[in-house]
Amino acid sequence: MTTLTTLSELQCENWQLTAHCQGRTCGNGRTMEQSQLIARFGPDHVFISDVRIPPLLVCGRCGHKGGSITISAPGSAESARR
């Protein structure tokens, strides 16, 4: 089994990243553009256990700052919903 840890590895294997609002009553979520993350943090940015990206997230619905990110395998139920 291959371990995926960097943004470029996740992108190459078609894994999906979803940002989730942590606002108390919001629950908004959206697919993240991996190409934009790679442009900002670099292709070799280690994403697993990352602490830099979640605090930078801003919800487009309620404006809450900070969030969480889930990683979905290609063909998973989460990735099929997006």
ChimeraX attribute file (.defattr): number of C-alpha atoms within 10 A of each C-alpha:
attribute: neighborCount
match mode: 1-to-1
recipient: residues
	/A:1	3
	/A:2	5
	/A:3	7
	/A:4	16
	/A:5	15
	/A:6	17
	/A:7	22
	/A:8	20
	/A:9	18
	/A:10	20
	/A:11	17
	/A:12	10
	/A:13	11
	/A:14	15
	/A:15	18
	/A:16	22
	/A:17	21
	/A:18	17
	/A:19	21
	/A:20	22
	/A:21	25
	/A:22	19
	/A:23	16
	/A:24	7
	/A:25	8
	/A:26	14
	/A:27	13
	/A:28	15
	/A:29	19
	/A:30	14
	/A:31	16
	/A:32	14
	/A:33	12
	/A:34	18
	/A:35	14
	/A:36	10
	/A:37	15
	/A:38	16
	/A:39	9
	/A:40	10
	/A:41	15
	/A:42	14
	/A:43	18
	/A:44	12
	/A:45	16
	/A:46	15
	/A:47	19
	/A:48	11
	/A:49	7
	/A:50	11
	/A:51	10
	/A:52	10
	/A:53	15
	/A:54	17
	/A:55	11
	/A:56	11
	/A:57	19
	/A:58	17
	/A:59	21
	/A:60	12
	/A:61	12
	/A:62	13
	/A:63	12
	/A:64	15
	/A:65	15
	/A:66	17
	/A:67	20
	/A:68	15
	/A:69	18
	/A:70	12
	/A:71	16
	/A:72	17
	/A:73	15
	/A:74	13
	/A:75	12
	/A:76	11
	/A:77	10
	/A:78	15
	/A:79	17
	/A:80	11
	/A:81	8
	/A:82	10
